[in-house]
Amino acid sequence: MIVCVCNNISDREIRQAVDMGLSTMAELRRDLGVATCCGKCAPCAKEVLTEHLAVQVNETVLKRPVFTE
């Protein structure tokens, strides 16, 4: 889905940027141009950013194995 219409930035591109190490809206603005024109995409971009950061945290948390008898 296109998040930033002005700069044609999709949610996939935002997630890829997060995978490459971006973690703030300021970094998304700097590197992708998100929310640099009209700014209407900022809430949606922030939501995509926040959700994907949460997914990354959940994937990196080591879980204890469960042993069944």
C-alpha positions as MATLAB code, in Angstrom:
seq = 'MIVCVCNNISDREIRQAVDMGLSTMAELRRDLGVATCCGKCAPCAKEVLTEHLAVQVNETVLKRPVFTE';
ca = [
       0.000    0.000    0.000;
       1.253    3.492   -0.764;
       1.796    5.407    2.474;
       3.346    8.607    1.123;
       1.583    9.639   -2.070;
       3.781   12.698   -2.608;
       6.962   10.599   -2.764;
       5.397    7.256   -3.777;
       6.654    5.384   -0.698;
       4.994    2.107    0.212;
       4.632    0.317    3.524;
       6.952   -2.368    2.142;
       9.689    0.225    1.578;
       9.274    1.488    5.135;
       9.543   -2.060    6.512;
      12.647   -2.695    4.372;
      14.209    0.516    5.693;
      13.524   -0.637    9.255;
      15.108   -3.999    8.434;
      18.195   -2.079    7.274;
      18.442   -0.232   10.593;
      16.203    2.839   10.448;
      14.202    3.267   13.634;
      12.819    6.817   13.759;
      10.569    9.069   11.718;
      13.488   11.488   11.336;
      15.487    8.727    9.636;
      12.544    7.847    7.383;
      12.233   11.511    6.402;
      15.950   11.788    5.725;
      16.404    8.547    3.778;
      13.023    7.987    2.097;
      11.473   11.437    2.030;
       8.423   10.279    3.983;
       6.298   13.171    5.321;
       8.476   15.861    3.733;
       5.842   17.424    1.463;
       2.255   17.669    2.699;
       2.824   15.592    5.865;
      -0.539   13.800    5.725;
       1.211   10.417    5.638;
       3.088   10.954    8.903;
       0.584    9.132   11.190;
       0.359    6.115    8.869;
       4.131    6.011    8.334;
       4.701    6.169   12.085;
       2.233    3.317   12.595;
       4.015    1.128   10.001;
       7.359    2.003   11.597;
       6.180    1.256   15.141;
       4.490   -2.014   14.203;
       7.504   -3.298   12.298;
       9.885   -2.347   15.098;
       7.655   -4.342   17.474;
       7.758   -7.326   15.139;
      11.559   -7.161   15.084;
      11.718   -7.088   18.878;
       9.418  -10.118   19.129;
      11.533  -12.027   16.613;
      14.772  -11.382   18.502;
      13.509  -12.300   21.958;
      14.785  -15.727   22.892;
      12.075  -17.929   24.243;
      12.669  -20.770   26.627;
      11.962  -24.166   25.181;
       8.948  -25.980   26.527;
       9.561  -29.616   27.356;
       6.638  -31.967   27.557;
       6.664  -35.342   29.187;
];
